[in-house]
Amino acid sequence: MTYFQDNSSVIANSALVDAAQVINARKQLINSIFSVAQVIVGVVLLALSTHLAVESEIYLNALDQSGLNQYHVFALLVCTSFFAGILLIAQQVLHHDVNGLDEISSY
């Protein structure tokens, strides 16, 4: 009887270890997906700010005709999208640099 009891505890422990590995794998996958999404959003914001800056004459004429640019909203939009894109990308770069230093320091 004790043989079966001992084996059942080993099987239960291995099942818990397998479940923990699955949970860790899912967390890593979700973190990777969010990291990729964050970098993509950062690049899109940089592309948006670049496009707006290059085509600024068209947009400014349209905003001036309708009276919407009285508070320099266009310049704020361009600057905000540019800095948001830079910060999103920089956050991921710094995150990976810190992880890289942690891996190097373990040696």
RONUZA-838781 format. One line per 2 residues: number of its first residue (from 1); their letters; for each residue z, y, x of C-alpha. Coordinates in pm, whole numbers. Each point is the difference from the previous one (the first is absolute). Layout:
! residues N
NUM> A> Z Y X; ...
END
This chain:
! residues 107
1> MT> 0 0 0; 81 244 282
3> YF> -344 -62 151; -165 146 -309
5> QD> 246 287 -17; -67 94 363
7> NS> -376 -15 -50; 15 205 -318
9> SV> 182 280 183; -262 -8 279
11> IA> -280 16 -258; 171 289 -180
13> NS> 46 191 327; -364 -49 98
15> AL> -109 121 -345; 209 315 46
17> VD> -152 59 344; -351 -44 -144
19> AA> 79 244 -283; 129 256 250
21> QV> -319 -34 206; -213 53 -311
23> IN> 200 311 -91; -35 140 353
25> AR> -375 -69 -2; -35 183 -334
27> KQ> 198 298 131; -222 21 308
29> LI> -314 -21 -215; 121 275 -234
31> NS> 96 221 296; -343 -55 153
33> IF> -176 87 -326; 204 318 -38
35> SV> -67 94 363; -374 -42 -44
37> AQ> 8 194 -329; 198 281 165
39> VI> -249 32 286; -293 -8 -243
41> VG> 157 275 -212; 61 202 317
43> VV> -363 -32 107; -119 91 -352
45> LL> 218 312 4; -140 99 338
47> AL> -354 -57 -127; 76 208 -310
49> ST> 137 290 200; -297 -16 238
51> HL> -247 -3 -289; 175 290 -169
53> AV> 6 200 322; -368 -61 70
55> ES> -110 79 -355; 250 280 -44
57> EI> -254 268 -83; -116 -180 -315
59> YL> 353 -73 -118; 129 348 78
61> NA> -284 164 -192; 74 -217 -304
63> LD> 373 71 21; -50 373 51
65> QS> -233 26 -301; 259 -156 -226
67> GL> 291 190 156; 184 -313 114
69> NQ> 22 83 367; 231 298 -28
71> YH> 288 -184 170; -217 -163 268
73> VF> 30 -336 -171; -308 -134 175
75> AL> 139 58 348; 329 -158 -103
77> LV> -183 -305 -136; -197 -46 320
79> CT> 306 41 222; 220 -221 -214
81> SF> -251 -284 -14; -60 24 375
83> FA> 368 -9 94; 78 -272 -254
85> GI> -274 -217 149; 124 61 354
87> LL> 360 -79 -98; -93 -322 -181
89> IA> -193 -129 299; 262 118 250
91> QQ> 274 -176 -194; -179 -333 38
93> VL> -75 60 368; 363 84 72
95> HH> 116 -303 -200; -221 -231 207
97> DV> 106 168 326; 367 -57 -80
99> NG> -67 -364 -85; -196 -37 323
101> LD> 290 140 201; 240 -239 -173
103> EI> -221 -296 93; -29 116 361
105> SS> 373 58 36; 75 -358 -111
107> Y> -160 -132 320
END
